[in-house]
Amino acid sequence: MDEHDGQDRYRVTEQVGHLLRKAYQRHLAIFQENATDPSLTSVQFVTLCALHDLGPVSQAELVKATAVDQATIRGIVDRLKARGLIDISRDANDGRKVIMSLLPAGESVLEEMYPRAKTITEKTMCRLNVAEQVALLYLLRRIGEDDAAAEREDNSNAP
C-alpha cells in the first residue's frame, strides 16, 4: 500500500496555518480595496489605532498592543514618521527609551478610516451568518491568547 493512500494523508491545504493564511490574505485584499489611502497597510492602521487608544507609548508597549514583532514595528514606525503621522521622541525620565505618539495628521487618517474599517470587517466576514461571526471571533481570540490567559480561561471553566 502506498504511504500516500488512505485517510491519514497530510494535506497542507486542510491545516489551520494554511487556512488562516488564506483568510488573512483575503482580508488584506479587502483592506487594500477599501482603505481611504492606498499606501496605508493594515499593520500601519493597527499601529495608528494602538497609538490613538493608548496615547504615547514605548516601542515595547507598541509591540505588545499590536502583536507585531520588534523588527517589523521598527519599519512601520519609520514609515509612519516619514509620512508625518506619528512622532518619535525620547522619554523624559529615561533617555534610552523611545516614545511614539500620534500626530494630528495620524488622527485625521484614523477618522477617515474608521467607517471604512467597519466595512472591511463586514466584507471579510460577509460569507458567515451572525452566529458564525461570533464563533469565529471567539475562536480566533482563544487561538491567539497567550498561554497564561488560556490557562486562566480553562481554569475558570473547571467544575
N, C-alpha and C positions, 0 to 999 in steps of 0.2 A: 504494500500500500504506500502511495506517495505521501511524504510528510506534509504536503500542502493540501491533501484531501481532508475532508471531514469538517466538523463544525468548530473545532478548536483553532482553526487557522487565524492568525493575527491579521487583522485588516486595519491598516492605519487610518483609513477613511471613516472608521467607526469609533475611533479613540477620542477621548474627551479633549485632548490637546488640539487635535485636528479640527474637531467640531467648534471648539471655542475660537480658534484662529479664523475659521471661515465666517463665523458670526461676527467677529470683530472686524474682519476685512469688509464685510457688508456694511457694518455700522460706520466705518471710516469713509467709505464711498458716499454714504448718505450724508455724513457730516460735511464732506467737501462740497457736495452738490448744493447744500443748504446754508452754508456759512455766509455771513454778510461780507466777509473779507476772504477772498480765495487764498491768500497767503497765510491765514491763520490755521494752524493744525489743531487737532482735538487735544493734544497734550499741552499745547500752549494755552488753549482755552481753559483747561483744567487748572493750569498753573495760575492764570489770572483769577479764576474763581476762588482758589485757595487763598490768594493774597487779599482778595476782597473780603472773604469770610473771616480770615484770621488777623488781618492787619499786618504790619511789618513783622517779618519772621526771618530766622536764620535759614541757611541752606538745608541744614539737617531737619529742621521742622518742616520745611517745604517738601523734602523727600518723603517724610512720613505722611504728610497730608495728601500728597498726590499719588503715592505708590509708584513714583518714578525713581529709578536708580540715580545715584550720585553723579556718575559720569554724564548721563543723559540730561539731568536737570541743569547742569552747568551750561551746556549748549543752548538749552531752551532759554535760560535766564539771559545769556549773552545776546540771543536774537531778540528777545523782548525788550532788553535795554537798548539795543541798536535801533529799534523801532520807536523808542521814546514811550513805551507803555509801562515800564517799571523803572525804579531807581535802585541802585546798589550803593550801600554806604557801610561804614564801619560802625560797629556797636560802640556806643559812648562809654560803656563800662568795661568792655573787653575788645581792645583794638584788633585782636586776631579774628574776631567773629564778624562775618559779613551779613548784613541785613538787607533783605529785599522788601520793597514796598511798591504798592500800586500807585501810578501817577494818574492824573485826570484823563489823559488820553486812553489809558487802560480801562478806566471806569466807563468811558464812552463806548469802547469796543464791547464791553460786557453788556451795557444797556441795549446796544443794537442786537447782540447775540442771544440774550435770554429768551425772547419769544421764539427765535429760530431753534434754540437748544431743545425747547419743548417739542417742537415739530420734529426734530431729528430723533428724539426718543420715541415719539409716536410712530414715525415711519419705520424705525428699527424694529419695533415690536408689533407692527400692524398685522402680521400673519397670526398673531396669538389672540385668543379671547382673553377677557379680563382675568379670569382665574389662572390661566397660563402665564399671563404677565406677572401677576403677584407671585406665583410659584417660581418663575424664572429669577426674579429679583431676590427672593428669599434664598434660593439655592446658590446663586452667584455670591451673595454675601457670606453664606456658610463656607463655600469653597475658598473664598478669598480671605477669610479671617485668620488671624494668627493662631498658633497652637494654644496659647493661654486662653484666648477668647473662646475658642472651640471647646476647650475643656470646661470652662465655666458654663457654657451653654449646655453641654452634655450633662454636667452635674445638676443643673437646675431642672432638668427633665427627669432626674432619677427619682424613684419612689421613696 
